[in-house]
Amino acid sequence: MSRGLSVIAVFLVTILAGGCQQPVAPGNNCVAIMGVFDPRAPGFIVGYQSGVDPIATTKQLEAKYSFSASHVYTALPGFSAQLNTAALSGLRCESTISSISRDGVISIAAP
């Protein structure tokens, strides 16, 4: 399975099963960080609120928090990136962000 499909699969699994993970406690209106760190995939998958332009918003957030997205998703708006602590803290409290999940690696067994 390609890396892109793996990332999308992890994003979908995280969105659908996010309640099963132990989150990092959010403050005020900040979103929780879901998932468990995996050194094979050290980045994050960030989801946007409905109606957000993922391309324009990601460019603005990249400039504001000094990171570079590795992928921008348009079907399910969001992006993936490796984020330092300052960027992660800021993104958690952006009004355009709906979810932040740790990236991961999954595999699908052949039938």
N, C-alpha and C positions, 0 to 999 in steps of 0.2 A: 504494500500500500504506500502511496506517495506521502511525503511529509505534509503536503497541503491537505490531503484528505484526512490524514491522521489528526491534524490540528482542528479541522472542522468537526470531526467525530468527537474529539475531546470536548470541544465547545458545546456541542449538542448534549452530550452526556452530562456535562457540568450544569448546563441550564436546566435539564430535566430532573437531575438527581441532586441538585445543589443542596437541598435541605438535609441530605444524608451526611454531609460533611460537617466537621466542626469549624465554624468560621472564626476569623480574628474579629473580636468585638468592634463594631463600628461606633463612632462617636457622632452625636447629633444626627444629621441627615446623610452621613457618609455610608457608602456601601461596605459590606463585609468582604473580606478576601477569602474565597472558598478554595478548597482543595489542599493537597499535601505536596510539599516540595519534592521534586524528582530531579536529581542531578542530570539525568539524560535530557531533560527539557526544562531548563531553568527559567524560562520566561513566563509571561502572563497573557491571558486572553481577556480582553476588555470589551464588554458589550455596551452599546448605546441605547438610550431611551428611544421609543418609537418616534419616528418623524425626523430624527437627526440625520443630517447629510454626513455620512461616514468619511468621505474623502476630505471635504473642507474642514470638518471638525478635527479629524486626526492631524491635519497639517497645523492647525492652530495650537493643538495640545502639544505636538512635537516641539514647536517653537517655544511655548510657554514653559515646558518642563524638561527641555533638552534631552529628548530621546529620539530614536528613529524606529518607527514601526517596521517590523519585518513583513507583515501582511496587513492589508486593509480589506475587510469583508463588507460586501454591499448587500447580499441577500439577507443575512442576519447581521445588521450593522454593528461594526466593531473593528478591532484590530488586535494583532498580537505583537508583543515587543518584550525585550528584556528591559526591566525598569529598576532604577536605583531607588533607595529608600525615600528620597525627597520627592521623586516623580510619583512613586506609588502613593505616598501620603497625600499629595495634592490631587491626584486623579480620583482617589476614593471619595472626595468631597465635591467633585464637579457635578453640576446639575444635569449634565448630558449623559452621565455614566449610570448604567443600570446594574452592571455586574462586573466583578473582577475575579477571575479564576486562575489558579496556578496552571501552567501548561502541563501536559503529561504525555506519556507514551502508551498507546494501546495497541493490541494486535488482535486480529480476527483469525480464528483457526479455520483452516481449509476444511470443507465438508468431507 
